[in-house]
Amino acid sequence: MTVEHESLSKKILSACDRQKRKLKPVANEAGVSYIKLYQQIRRGSPIPFETVEALAHTLNLPIEYFSVSSPTSHGIWFKSGPDIADFRRRLTEVDYQIDELGEIGAYIDVYDAFDTTHSVPIAEAFGRKSLARLELGLTSKQIYFDRLTSFDEGIRNRSTAAHQRANYIKFQIDEEEIDTLFEGKRVSGCYFRGLARGTDRLGAKKTAVFTQLVSRSAV
């Protein structure tokens, strides 16, 4: 996945400048190719999310700092809880045992592993602090299915494709933009969706979804 270039290069350079650090040593410390990053910035090429994530960690900044949204038209949501990097780190620590995620478990939604009998992702549970619960009011499987048709078709299709990929990609991150009417309310903004294929305490395959809001458009 890549992050759109608009203003991102300025934010990367500005973050380095504010900490009185040069781009090359920051890139080296982050484990990313300085030459490739320099060319992406100079040419205006897309910059991979993984690169931005590594730079954010090295500079001790929340990933939201590098949101491409303009603060004049969007409210940037800075880190107030675990983010996708924390989600992935904790998954690795517990060997992708979803029931062992601790406090991060409150921020994730759990789905059955996608198979050929599914036409859409089958939800099992929504975390009490997950974005789906807080922003869309998805508190149960029944509400999820009742409201499924209210979701934008493009988002439904991309979400379904991501769940299908989870069958052979252990961890993935997608960037999603949303601008739609949902239950009579306009939902507009940008978020990151992290999917992980793990197992529950009984060894059953499950897909854990961590959704991180990056910006919310003014409405």
N, C-alpha and C positions, 0 to 999 in steps of 0.2 A: 504494500500500500504506500502511496506517496501523499505528501502534503502539498497543497497548492503553493506556488512560489510567491504570490502577491504579498509583498511586505515582509515575508518570512526571512529573507536574507538580511534585511535591515534589523530585524529583531535579534537574529543570531549575532550579527556584528555589534549591535548596541549592547547586548548582554555581556559580550566579551570586553567591550570597551569600559563598561561601568565597573567591571571587576579588575580593570587594568591588566587584562590578559590578551595575548595574541591568539589569533584563530588557530595557527598551526599547533602549538602545544596543547590547546584545548582539545582539538581534534585527535591528537595522538593519545592524550589521556583517556578520551572517550572511546578509543579503539576504532575510530572511523578513518577512512582515507582522506587525508588533508587535500591531496590533489583533486580527488573526485569531488569533495565538498566545495573546494574553491571554484572548480569549473561549473558546478551546479549554480553557485551564487552568481558567478560572472555571466553565465549564459542565460540565466533565468529558467533553468531546468527544474522539474519537480524534485523535491528532496524527500527521500524515503522516511516514513514515520520512525523506523528503527533508528535512523541517524538523529532525528530530532529528539527522540527519547533519550538516547545516549548523551547528547549534548546537555539536555536538561538535567540529567543525573550528575554529570560532571560539574556543571555550573550551580548545582544545588538550587534549581528552580523548578516550580511545578510545570508540568507539560503544558498546562493552559496558558502559560506565559507566551508561548509561541503560537497561540491561536492566530489565524489569519484574519479574524473578524476585526472590524474597525470599532474602537471603543466609542465612537460618536454615534453609532447606530446599533451597537450590540452591548450587552452586559457580559463582561468576561467573568466566568465562574472560576475562581481560584480554589486551590485544593483545600478542602475542609474535612476530608476523610481519605481512605485509601484510593489509589488510582490504579490504572491498568498495569503499571510497572509493579506495584505492590502485589496485585493479583497474580501476575505471572511468577513473581519471586516466591510467593507463598505456595503456589501450586508445585513448584519445583521442590520446595522444602518438604512437602508432605507426599511427594511422589504422585501427584494428581488425585489424591483421595479427597473428593469433594466434601465429605462430612468432617474433614479435619482442618478446614480452612480457618477456623476460629472466628474472630470478629469480622473478617472479610466476608464470611458466609452470609452476613446480613445484607450485603450489597449485591448479591448475585441472584440470578434466576436459573432454575434447573429445568432442563428439558430431557425427554427420552431421547436416546440415540436415534437419529433419523434412519429410516429404512424404506424399502420400496413400497410399503403399504401406506406410507404417509404422503399426503398431498401438501401438508403444512407442518411446521414444527409443533410437536405435542408438548405443551407446558406441563410441568409437574408441580412447581412451587415458585412463588415470587418472594424474594427477600424483603424483609420489613423496611429496609432502607434503599432498595433498588430503585433505579430511575423509572422502570416500568410501573412500579407501584406508586411512587410519589408523583410522577408527571402524568401518567395515563390511567391511574386508578385501577391497575390490574392486580387484584388481590386474591384471585382464585382461578382455577382452570375454567370454571363455568363462565366467569366474566370475560376471560381471555377469548374464549370461543364465541361468546355473544358479540364481542366488539371487533372481532377479527376483520370483518368486512369493512369496518370504518377506517382501517389502515390504508394508506396510500399503496396502490398496486405495485409501484416500483419498489417501495420499501419491503413489501411482503415478498416479492420475488427475490430480492437481494438477500433478505434474511433466510429464506428457504435455501438458496444456493450456498450460503455460509454454513448452514447446518449440514447440508450434504457433504461439503468439503471436510467437515469435522470428522468424517469417517476415515479420512486418510491424512489429515493435517492435525497434529496434536494441539497446536495453539496458533491462532490467527487473529489479526486485528484489521478491522475495516473502518473507514471513515464514512459517516453517513450524514447527509443534510436532509432536513425535514422542513416542509412548509405546507401544512395541510390543515383542514378543519377536522377536528376529532371531537365527537360528542358535542358539537356546537361551539367548541373552543378552538381558536387558532393555536396550533403548536408549530413553532418555527425556531430553527437553530441548527446547531451542528454538534454531533457527538461521535465518540469512538466506541466501537463494539468489539469486545474481546471474547472469543469463543475458545473453550478448552474441552477436549475430550478426556473425561476422567471416569472414575468409578465411585459408587456409593459403598456403604459399609458392608453390603452383601455381595459386592463384586460386580453388580450390574453396571453396564456402560451408560453414562449420562453425559449430557453436554451442559457445561456451566457457562453462563453468559454474564459478563460484567460490562455495563454500559456507563460511560463517563461523559457527562455533559461538558462541552468545551465552551460553547457560547449560546446565548439565547437572543433571538432577534427582538427588537422593540416592536410592539404591536399597539 
